[in-house]
Amino acid sequence: MGVFLRLLRRYVLAPAVALAAMLLAWALLGQPPLESEWPLLLGIGVVAYLLMTGWFQLLAAREEAAAAALRAQQAALLARDAELAALQARLRPHFLFNALQSVAALIGSNPNAGRQMCLDLADFLRARFESDPTRLVTLEDELRITHQYLAIERVRFADRLIWQEDIDPKALPLLVPPLILQPLVENALVHGLARLEDGGTVHLHAIVQADELMLSLDNPTEPRSRPAARKGQGLALVRDRLQAQYGVAARLTIERSSGNFRVILRMPAQGLP
Amino acid sequence: MKPPLRAILADDEPLARSYLRELLAAHPDVAILAECRNGLEAARAIAQHRPELAFLDIEMPKLDGFEVLDLAEAPLAVVFVTAFDHYAVRAFEAHAVDYLQKPFSAERLAAALQRVQQRIGVPRVLDANLLRREAFPDRPFAQRLAVKNGADIVLIEAADLDYATSEDDYVNLHVGAKSWLKHQSLASLEQTLDPRHFVRIHRTCLVNVERVARMEQETRDTWTVVLRGRTELRATRQGYLRLRAVLGV
């Protein structure tokens, strides 16, 4: 279609306009042209043709650029939506069933705590299902959903889970992709604390440095644990999401040392417009 | 009246333990001998109390449910308790192993207990290592081996194992200057370990390829494999060829 349109413009429309310009000039002269006036008419035709083709070329280039931009945008959106949908769907069934088990246990021994846990679970699920995967949220909102998640896991882990956070107040209003933090915390619990008899401390830092927001999360691990075969499917998803959102401007790095696992997210510090 | 069934339960979550205890209170035919917070405690409790029945959570610190089962030497009925594990449940079904999926009802627990009662005294062999491979197909090889040492349990990192030899019904695991006996066949151990790191060089010997220093031909069909620590192991032609294939020489 595009090719046809281009040929039509170059070989039909442009010559037609040139011819029309020549005829118009002829008509304006009001009489059959003199021999000396022929070059003028021809010149008008040539100039009209060149102008038209030039204009058409400009038009074509613009259309091409717009189409490419649209394609890129659509591809990015599609990819992002797919990734986000995957991440949303990745609410680990393990987590849900364990939470329900805790509720069942609490109803017998501590009904009030059981009720509270139902409510916490509802809050967390609502926030998750309502979050629009394509819209950035403030770090403050992301922390809220993370805290809801922690409230549920705290019932299960009891005193094996200690949560610490050091958040630069400047970081709170900055924008992050939704559900970027919670999977990291989940990872720290499932692959870290859950394997330690006495649990430990999960520590979150949020720092704003120059134009960059840096989030880092530390969790203890088994001293000699080797990277497990099914390590961080969650981490890979978070990394892909950062990439989809910011390209090379963001990155996820992992630092492993004996007994400690650290994930660091760096992304551009963007506030609400 | 029959004496109550002697049972232990193991789960790292206090709430999960109290829930099971609460539901078991309705079953006077089950006596809880020990409640364990991790796999190591469970394995020790089994060695100490010799229970007939164990409720084992799968994912626990220190040792997982399968490793606990693997260490149990006396006949033991097991009910695995799991939150959600598609593959594990499939493996349990395939091997007629009892399990409870969290959260479970009092009725479901009663049904499991009934099946356990019917099976008590019926000898059956349950390969914990096979179960584990089927339950976790994404991590098919053991990263560590749990071995009984008297009343205690020793954990050996697979990478630390130099070689293993078979001795009757046991495998002898050699780690540096030490060695540990584990009640297992060499074939079963071989299946548990990553074949890219452990090669059967002889009917009675499995070697960690990282430890191999050199190989010397003795006769037409026998080789000597010399380890970095100067230990010399015998290899058959087949074993020698397997080792060469893995070493890529």
Interface residues (C-beta under 8 A of the other chain):
Chain A: P93 H94 L96 F97 N98 L100 Q101 S102 V103 A104 A105 L106 G108 S109 V155 R156 F157 A158 A194 R195 L196 E197 R224 R226 A228 A229 R230
Chain B: D12 E13 P14 L15 A16 S18 Y19 E22 R37 N38 E59 P61 K62 A83 F84 D85 Q101 K102 P103 D138 R139 Q143 E157 A159
